[in-house]
Every structure is written in structure tokens, then in C-alpha cells.
Amino acid sequence: MKTDCDVVVVGLGPAGTLTSLLLSDSSIKVIGIDKEKEIYSLPRAVTIDDEGLRTLQRLNLENIYLENGTAIEGAYFLDDKLQKLSGMDVPANFLTSNGWMPNLMFHQPFTDALLREELLKSSCFIKLETELIEIVPIENYYIVKTLNLTNGKEDSFTAKYVVGADGASSKVRNLMEFDQEDLDYDKNWLVVDVKLKVENTLPTFAAQICDPKRICTYIPAHLPFRRWEFILLEGESKEEMLKETKIQKLISPWLRPNEYEIIRAAVYRFHSLLTTRFKKGNCFVIGDAAHQNPPFMGQGMMSGYRDALNLSWKLISVIINSLPKELLESYEEERKPHSRFVVDGSAAIGKLMSAYAEAIAKGNPSDVPQELVDRGYGSFSLPPLEKGLFYKGYSDSDSMAGSLFPQPLTMEGTMCKERLDSLLGKGFCVVSTEEVELMPYQKKFYKIINANFLVIEKSMLNENPWLNNVMSKNDIYILRPDRHIFGSTSDKITFEDLTEDLRERLSL
Ligand SMILES: Cc1cc2nc3c(=O)[nH]c(=O)nc-3n(C[C@H](O)[C@H](O)[C@H](O)COP(=O)(O)OP(=O)(O)OC[C@H]3O[C@@H](n4cnc5c(N)ncnc54)[C@H](O)[C@@H]3O)c2cc1C
């Protein structure tokens, strides 16, 4: 059956837009729909991490964030007198193994508008003011029914795959009858974004202020913007919190009313939810449709970006490179546990703030559960993907399967001269320090999966400690298109073992 498109992306927020761009970059026929005409005009996400920037770099779009962003200088838990309890410094010019700063503060209306421009320039067919109303599965394709919100007319088209990127109240998730698991954080917070009218004198680090009277968050958003988040106390109403005089009082320790303009104040329910399934048939959910978390970790949109890349390369492999459809099963297997870590970890930061505040009220700020401190800033790092398309099916610390391979860089002192992910290509890649000799059947297999072979030069290893560290552990790495390590050779694992396992997992 010839369908109107390969993939319909429902919802063109950050997750749906990135997915559409990644797919169309590989010549996949995409229809993208959104019920709104314009992008959401107010900031929600304020940070992008190194992995997010690396993903944007694939499309040469990292400047969208870099030109509208400011690197963060640290993130701390502070007491009611603004003294540090715990946290992390971020040294200037620090680059992670992904080749970017750990976190960049940005102004979402600017970045979303630029992403929308890119989307409209791409080969995707975009239908705005078009609401999804139904998805009808027919053997190996879907009829997607929509409502044109400008004239009230119903329309339909066919697609082989459906990607639900339609946010927290996802229609796709509801139509697929996916339940949501509650991961135990559910509180109302007031979020206030201001535009400074005066030169900034406020801190350039993020702070979770654990004041027993009211916990709150301060975010040094991209200038001239600043954000505060205040928990609602027992008995406080939404209406009361949104009064200008109340907001001015809450912000008064930092700024006088004539020093800022409130650009947005809203009471949000910060809650932790994870959908029970990420996939049914050829229909997937990504982004906030799949997981929602309190914003304390700054990872909500990032989780959506990880979903977008994980699902896109698999769809590209199946649709363009004709790899077997079973590959798509690993989307849920890989993304669900990782999303759970982020949802859980975000809630843990909220719980740590409350625990510090209680301990301060009792006069002993260090009397907080160690298990929560261990999940605060500077104490956790995002885990590798646990299981999925990896050697023997699991992540492994020796072979580094499940972890991201470092970005090759050239450096000038501590400054990065060139980011060279493009050397890895956009498909599978075999990385080594010496040429890998292939047997004829291996040659054939790597040709089918369109793999790239990269021999890393010594000079690059000398300049890049991350890469040097990885390449000194094991000799040959097989990378997946999303730069996650499939597996590597060791005393016990030969290149032949790796190739055979990958071949079996791809059913080739
Ligand atoms: C206060 C706050 C602070 C945050 N801070 C951060 C942060 O610092 N870092 C971070 O990474 N994340 C942060 N987040 C989370 C982040 O904003 C979200 O995770 C992200 O915006 C979700 O993107 P999305 O594309 O999945 O969904 P959305 O942006 O919600 O997009 C969904 C789209 O689907 C469309 N849609 C919905 N239903 C339909 C339908 N039936 N038919 C057609 N279209 C439909 C909508 O119009 C919308 O455009 C924060 C969130 C909040 C609320």
C-alpha cells in the first residue's frame, strides 16, 4: 500500500520538530501536524545539555541555541541565608565528552521560533491549525483523521508510522490507551519569568533555595531574562499567587518592581509521570507525551530530544536502509528506563530541597537522607542505556556498551578548535586506532548496514583526553547511528563476536 507519507509527526513542539527534521534530513517523507498556528510564545524549558547540543550539531543547528544561550556557572542547594549546602561548579570553557558545555541557558521562544523556521524550510509537509482526532490502524498502515481548525472540516491521510509528540495531554497516548505511572511527586509551583530593565547584578548560577518558610528555585536564564519558581504553601490558591503584588513580594529579596517586567507567571502542577508503554504497533510516543517531570533537573525537553534521536535513526534504518522492523522494538526497551531515571531524579531534587528545608528548620542542615544528597547536583550523572541493541543486549562498563562515544575534537590549549562528529558519519561506525581487516562476509554485512570506518589518528588522541581514555581501554568500537556504543573488543570479545552479535540482533 502506498501511503501519503512514511511518518506522521503529531505535535510540533521541540520533540516533534526535532524528530521531523532528523527524519526529513534522511529523505523520509514526513507530514507534521500541530493544532496551533504559532509556536508556544512563552518560555518553559530554559536549559539544553551537551547531549542536546550534540544532537542539534547533526543537523548543523547548534547555533540556534548557542546564539541564544549562556553557559551556566554552577548549580547549588542554598540555605535560607543563601549559604551553599551542596552542588557543583561548572568551570568556564569546560567541555564534556560530548564536546559541549554541560548546560546552556536559552530563551525558548527564540529557539523554538528558529526551529520552526528550519522546519518550514525542510522537505516536511507541515499542516498547522490541524488537530489529530483519530488514528485508525489498517494492517500495515494508519488512517490519520484530523480537524482543520480554521474551517472546521475533517480530513484524513495515510501514514506507515505515527509519532505522538503531542505533549502532556497527548491524544496519541490516549488513543493508544497507554496508562501513566505516577512516580510520586505532585506539587503546585508558581513559575515567574521576568525581563530585566536594569543591568544584571543577580547570580549567574542556578540555586535551589531551601528556605523552611518556602522552598524556591532561582534560574539565571539567558539575559535579559531571569526565572523564579516558588512552591505553593498549604491553603494558598492559584489566584492569590498570581496577583502582581504577591509576585513582587516574592521577588523582592532580589529585585525592586521597577527593575523588571513580568513576562509570564503561571501556576504549574509539577508532577512525575511515565507512560506505561512507548510503542504499540507502528505508533510511538515521545517527549512530554511519554514522560513528564518537575523541572528541577532541567531535563524534560532533553529526554524528549533523546527520544527523538533514538526513534529517528531506527525509523531511518527501517524505511531507508530496509533493516528489519524488529529494530523498532528497542525504542521502548532503551528509552523507558532512561526516562524513568530522569523523571525519578527530577522528583528526587524536589524532595532533597524539602528535606534540606526541614533539616534547617530543626537547626541541623546536614540531617538529610544521604540517598537524596547522592541524587543532588554534582552527585549524579545520567546513566548509559541499560538494555537494547547492544552486544549481548545489555550495557556493560568494561566494553562501554550503552554509553555515548566521545565526540572527536581538535583542541588549541583548553579551547576547542573543531568538533568532528561528522567523521563518525550518521550511520553505524567502526572506530579503531588501526585499520580493521574484514573478512568477505563482514565486508558484505557492513556494506548492507552502510557502516563507516574511522581510524583515529594519534594526534587527535593526544588532544582529546575523553577519546584517549576510551581508545586506551579497548581496541575496536562499534557505534550505532546515535553514537551510543554497541560494543567493543577485549581479551574476551573479538571483532568477529561483535559483528556476529550485531548481525543477529539486526536479523540480517
Ligand atoms: C516551568 C517549566 C520549566 C521547564 N524547564 C525545563 C528545562 O529547563 N529543561 C528542559 O529540558 N525541559 C524543561 N521543561 C520541560 C519542557 O518544557 C518540556 O519537556 C518540553 O517543552 C516538551 O516538549 P514536547 O515537544 O514533548 O511537547 P510540547 O512542547 O508540549 O508540544 C506539544 C505540541 O503538540 C501539539 N498538540 C497537542 N495535541 C495535539 C493534537 N491533538 N493535534 C495536533 N497537535 C497537538 C501542541 O499544540 C504542541 O505544539 C520545563 C517545563 C516547564 C513547565
The ligand as an ORCA input file, in Angstrom:
! r2SCAN-3c Opt
* xyz 0 1
  C       8.123     25.586     34.088
  C       8.818     24.594     33.234
  C      10.206     24.586     33.163
  C      10.876     23.666     32.360
  N      12.246     23.702     32.299
  C      12.912     22.821     31.506
  C      14.336     22.892     31.322
  O      14.995     23.756     31.866
  N      14.951     21.985     30.510
  C      14.238     21.031     29.847
  O      14.861     20.222     29.134
  N      12.888     20.959     29.972
  C      12.206     21.827     30.771
  N      10.845     21.796     30.855
  C      10.126     20.773     30.122
  C       9.939     21.143     28.664
  O       9.397     22.422     28.514
  C       9.048     20.120     28.027
  O       9.558     18.836     28.332
  C       9.020     20.292     26.511
  O       8.551     21.562     26.140
  C       8.088     19.255     25.920
  O       8.210     19.271     24.543
  P       7.272     18.378     23.648
  O       7.644     18.715     22.251
  O       7.307     16.979     24.097
  O       5.788     18.892     23.982
  P       5.124     20.328     23.793
  O       6.134     21.401     23.768
  O       4.049     20.418     24.801
  O       4.497     20.263     22.330
  C       3.343     19.515     22.041
  C       2.727     20.064     20.757
  O       1.653     19.206     20.380
  C       0.567     19.993     19.913
  N      -0.654     19.179     20.077
  C      -1.204     18.737     21.231
  N      -2.307     17.988     20.974
  C      -2.450     17.950     19.631
  C      -3.405     17.339     18.752
  N      -4.434     16.601     19.203
  N      -3.262     17.522     17.421
  C      -2.226     18.267     16.928
  N      -1.304     18.867     17.718
  C      -1.401     18.712     19.052
  C       0.618     21.236     20.784
  O      -0.024     22.327     20.171
  C       2.131     21.453     20.928
  O       2.644     22.298     19.933
  C      10.145     22.711     31.635
  C       8.743     22.716     31.696
  C       8.085     23.652     32.479
  C       6.580     23.644     32.507
*
